[in-house]
Amino acid sequence: MSHPHPELGRPPALPKGGLRVTPLGGLGEIGRNMTVFEYGGRLLIVDCGVLFPEEEQPGIDLILPDFTSIRDRLDDIEGIVLTHGHEDHIGGVPFLLREKPDIPLIGSKLTLALIEAKLQEHRIRPYTLEVAEGHRERVGPFDCEFVAVNHSIPDALAVAIRTPAGMVVHTGDFKMDQLPLDGRLTDLHAFARLSEEGIDLLLADSTNAEVPGFVPPERDISNVLRQVFANARKRIIVASFASHVHRIQQILDAAHEYGRRVAFVGRSMVRNMGIARDLGYLKVPPGLVVDVKTLDDLPDSEVVLVCTGSQGEPMAALSRMANRDHQIRIVNGDTVILASSLIPGNENAVYRVINGLTRWGANVVHKGNAKVHVSGHASAGELLYFYNICRPKNLMPVHGEWRHLRANAELGALTGVPHDRIVIAEDGVVVDLVEGKAKITGKVQAGYVYVDGLSV
């Protein structure tokens, strides 16, 4: 929750030639990522995501960033850059476009496809600009260059934003898997080139800043999944994020190898995997994926179900299975795989689901007892490596709780970023880059906006 910061008042007028950075979500929390950049009276937004509720927030479906500080400036927005297609980066877009539907959306092919499908449900047809790594686009006064980064979803991008006030690099979510499943590496050469030009302010992913070393490669999981598939005697039920294309690909590969058919369960999972398949990001052997209604005709030993609910979300398919509130009933001998990490704050909800599934006789495989997930975020070793390449003049940790932001700041200091040029901000805190120095200058409203169903 955004703190009130009584010592901070409204920010002063932005000095001529300065760049203002205002995070409206994603700092001090995991999710709801949204950052507003201002130069010359014009605005550029990077990401607009949602936060999922915790157990003490009953009846709430989504939590949005607070648009109050930009609501009377919607006409000043040049566009929304979307770094990748996860809900915590794109889930809030429909609610912002309800207020002004013609704000352009800028992102990669898969990211735009996912948000366009979501916007169809809201009856919004967006203006879009498809970009890819290496592209450079002028968006009002903002000169944006896009850089490939590796994450747990294909087509993720970092963005370098050039203005007369200096260059800002926003990493989005990233890691540096050297053996990615899709062969798409984080482009360290591009970051080194930007470093030579001079990175005046770096906004860097903090999610795993407390974790030492390097994130294991995604491909390490394949052998573990094969072992689980080899030992399973009845149905296999996999819970994953509906946008985790890489993990679903590994599940499909294992199912194909062990002669099982796969059905997707849940609207978002069916929609997203259909998009990924149509665009070529998901390789599906003929006949492997079937409609869930046909599974009754197959023996349990030939069935794989892929659903949402890996974070214990109360309305997701897996939670409803655990509560016996779903058409798919867990039976003794089923194997359930939670193919994701625990988002901080979701621990109790996830363990409640695990206990519910175990009660009905399921064998539950999760990150705590098997290597069925690796993170999509750079650990401390990768961040040190990254900072030594980028050599930013100013650093602003983003995407994380306070402990993550602080740990990321310490990593930056170890690589030589001066302490007085490391800004630890949080939601609503305004940071101005003026004459090469970034500093906090004020605050704006940035509380939680709760969504119940489709009403705010």
N, C-alpha and C positions, 0 to 999 in steps of 0.2 A: 504494500500500500504506500502511496506517495506520502512522504512526511511533510508537515506544514512549513518547515523552514521559516520560523518567525523572524530570523535575522535578515531574511532576503525580502526585498520588495519587488514591485514591478520593474522589469528591466528598463533602462533609459533608452532613448532613441538610438538606433544602431548608427555608429559613426560612419561617415561616408567612406566607402572603400573597405568596410568591414564585412565579415561573414558571420551570421548568427546560426547557431546549432541548438535546436530545442528538442530533446527527447520527450515524447509523450507516452512512451511505454517501453518496456524491455530493460530498464535499469533499476535494479533493486528487486527484480522478479524474473522468472523464466517464462517468457511469453509476452504477448501484446506489443510486439516490437514495432515501433514507429518513431521516425526522426524527421524533423522539419528543418530544412536549410533555407536561409533567407539571404538574398543579396540584391541590392538595388531596388528594394520594394517588391521583389518577386520571390515566390516560394517553390521549393522542390521537396517532395516527400519521398523518403526511402522506407518502404514497407508500411503495411497497415494491418497488423495481425490481431489475434484474439488471445485471451488467457482463459484457460478452462477452470471452472469453479472447484473449490475444495469442499470437503464434507460439511464444513460449518456454514456453507452457503446453499442451503436447500432451495430447490425450485429455480435456481439460476442455471441457464444453459451455456451462456458465454459472457465474457467480460471484455468490454471494448476500451480502447483509448478514449480519453475525453477530448472531443473536438472543439471545446469552447474557445480556446485561444486562437483558432483559425476560422471559426464559423463565419465571422464577418469579413473574412479575407479569401473566401473560396474563389473569387474571380482572379486572385493573384497567383493561384497555384498553376504552375507550368506543366506539372505531370507527377505521377507516382511511379517511382522506380521500384520494381519488385525483384528482390535478389534471388528468391527461389519459391517453390510452391507449397511449403508447409503452412498449416493453418495459423501458426503463431506469427506468420509474416504476410499472409494474404486474407485471413478470415474476416478482417474488419473492413475490407474494401467495399463490399456491397452497402454497408451502412453509411460510409462516407459518400459513395456515389448516389445514394438516395437523395442527398442534399444538393449535389451538383453532378448530374449523370455524365457530363461531357469532359470531365477531367481525364486526360490521356493516361493510359496505363502502358508502362514500358517494361519489358522483360523478355526472357528467353521463350522459345517455342513451347516447351512443356509447361512452364509457369503460366503463360498466357492461356493455354488450353485449359488448365485446371481452373483458373479464375473465371474464364468465360463460361465454363459449364456451371460454376457456382452462381454467376450472375444471371444465368437463364432462369434459375429458380426465383430470383428477385425481379424478373421481367425487366432487366437492364441490358441494353446492348452497348458495350463500351467502345470507346475509341482506343485502339491499341497500336503500339509500335513494337514490332518484334526485333530484338537485337541478339547478338551472339558475342562470344569472346573475340576481342580484337576490334569490335565496332566502336566508332566514336560518333556521338550524336550531340548536336547543339540543342539544348532545351532551354529556351529563353537565354538568360545570362549564364547558364550553367553548361559547361562543356563536359559531357560525360563520356568516359571511356570504360568499357566493360572487360573484365578479366575473369578467366575461368578459375573456379575454385572447386575443390572436391568436397562433397557433403554426402549425407545419407539419402539424397534425392538427386536424380540427374539434372543437368543444365543449370546448376547454381552459378551465380555470378557475384563477384565483387564489383564495386564501382568507384572509379576515380573521378572526382568532381573538381574541375578547374574553374576558378573565378579569378578576377583581378586581386582578390584578397589572399589568394594562395590555393594550393591543391589539397583537397581532403580526400582520403581513401577510406571507404567504408567496406569492411571485409564481408558483411553478411555473416552467415554461419559457414564455417569452413574447417577443414582439417587437411593434413598433408599425407594421405594414403599414397604410398609409392607403388602399390599394386592394385589400383582400383578395378572393380569388376568391369566397368565400361571403358577402361583405358584412358580416361580423361583426368589428367593430373592438375593439381593446383599449379598455375603458371608462375613459377618462381622467377623465370626470366623476365616476365612482364613486370613483376613487382620490383625486381632489381633495376629495370629501366626507369620505372617511376621514381625509385629512390635516387637515381642519378639526376633526374630532373629536380627533385626536392619535394618530399612529402611534408607539408606544413602541419597537417593534423591527421592522425590515424585513429579511426574508430575500429576497435578490434574485439572480436568475439571472446568473451570471458568464461563461457560455460564450464570448461574443463581446466581452468587456470590453476586449480588446486591439485590436479592429478599429475603426478610426476611422470616423466618419460614421454613415450610416443604411443598414440592409439594403434592397436594392432590392425593389420589390413583386413578388409571385409572378407576376403577370400578364405581366411582362417576358419570362418564359421561353416563353410560348406561341408567339411569332414564331420563336424559335430552333428549337423543336421542329418547327414547320411546315417550316422550311427543311431540317432533317435528313430529314423524311419526304419532302419533294419530291425530294431528291437520292438517296434510297435506291432501289436497283434490285432488291434481294433482300429477305430477311427482316429485320425490325427486332426486336431483343431488348432489352428495357428492364429494368434492374435497379434496384430501389427498396426502401425499407423496406416491410414488409407492412402498415404502418399509415398510409402517406403518402397519404391519400385525395386531397388537393388535386393532387398530382403525377400520380396515376393518372387523375384526371379530365381533366387536360390531355392525357395520352397518348390517352385514349379519344376526346377531341374531335378530335385530329389524325388519328387512325386513321379516324374517321368521315368527315372531310373528304377524305381521300385514298383512300377506298374499300378500306380494309383491315379484316380481321377480327382480333379480339383474343382470346387465350387466356391465362388465368392459370395459372402453373406453380408448384407447391409448396403444401403443405397450409396453411401460415399465410396465404399470399397469397390462395388460393381462399376460405378461411374469412373473413378480414377484409373482403375486397371484397364477399363475399356479404352480410355484416352491414351494411356501409355502404350497399349498394344497397337492402336491405330497409328500412332506416331512413330512406332518402331523402337521405342525404349524398352518394351517388354517382349521377349521372344517366347512365343507359345507354340509348342508342337501341336500339329493337327489332332483334334479329338481329346486333348488333355483337359481342357476346361469345359465343364458341363453346367447346365442349370441345376440349381439346388433341388428342384422338384424331382429330378431324375435319380437322386441318390438313393431313394428307397429301393430301387431296383438293383443296387450294387451291394455286394457283401461289405461288411464294415472294414475288412482288411484292404479294401481298394478305394477308400474314401479319404479325402483331405478337404477340410473346410477352412477357408481363410476369412477372418472377420476382424472387426475393430474391437477395442476395449482393453488394450494392453495397459492402460493407465487407471483401470478401475472405474471408468466413467459409468455412472449409474444407469444411463439409458443405452449404453452400447451393448452389442450383441453378447459379448462374453459375460458381462455382469448379469444380464438377464438369464443366460444359461445357468450361471452359478446359483441364481435365485429361483430356478425352475419357473421362469416367467418368459420362456421362449419356446418356439415350436421345436427347436432342436434340444433334445433332452440328453444330458450327460449320463452315461451309464458306466458301470464298473469295467475298467480296462481301457477306457478311452485315454489317449495321450493329448495333453494340451501344452502347446509351446507359446510362451510369452516372448515374442521376438522383439523386445525393445528394452531400453533402460528405464529406470524409475526417474520420472521428473520430480525434483524436490517438492514436497508437499503432498504427493500422491501415495506415499508409502502405505498408510493405513488402509486406503481404499483398495490398493492392489492386493495387500495381504488378506483383506476380507474376501476378495474374489478367489484368491488361491485357496483359502480355507473352504469356501463354498464348493469349489470344484472338487477338492480332495474329499469332501464329505460324501459326494456322490460316487466316489471310487475312481476318479481320474488320476492319472500320473501327470503331475504338473512339472514341466521343464521350464526353468526361467534363469535369468542371468546369475542368480544366487547359487545355482547348483549345476550349471552347464554354460559353456561359452556359446550362447545362441544370439548374442548381440554385441556389437562394438559401437562405440559412440561416433557421432558425426561431427564432433567438435575437437579442435586441436588441444592436446594436452600441453603441459608446461614446457616440455622439451621442444615441441614443435613451435610454440609461441616464441621461445628464446631464439630459435633458428630464424623465425619469421622477422622478428624485430631487428636482428643483426643484418638481415637483407634490406629491410625497409628504411632503417635509420630515421625514424620520424623526428621532426623537430618538436612536436607536441603529441601527446598520447591521451586518448580518452577511452577507457575501457567501457564496453557496452555488452548487452546480452548476458545478464547474470544477476544473481542476488548480491548483496553487499559483500559477502565473503569472497565471491568470485571476482567482483570488481577490484577489491583490495589486493587479492593475490595477483591479478593480472597487472595492476599498477606496479607491484613489487618486481615482477618479471621485467617490465619495461625499464625500471630504474637500474636493474642489474646489467642491462645491455647498454646503459649510458644515457638514457633519456633523463635530463635534469628533473629533480623532484618538483621544482616550481613550474615545470611544463607538463606535468601529469595531472589531468583534471579528473577527479572522481565525482561525477554528477549522479543524479537520479532523476526519475520522472518529473518533468516540469521545470527542472533547473536549466536556466539559459546560459549558454556558453558562447562568448564572442571571440572570434579570431580577428585581431586587429594588429596590424604592423608585425605580423609573424608570431604573436603571443596569444595563446588561448587562456581565457580566464572566465570564471563565473561572474555574471553581472546581474542576475535577478532570478525570478521564478514566475511561472504562469500556472494556472489551474491544470492539474493532471491527475484527477482522481479516477475512480473506477466507474464505468457505466455498465450496469447489469442488463443483460438481455434474457427475457423469459419467453421462449418460443420465438416468434417473429416480432414481438413488441419490445420497445425499450422503456 
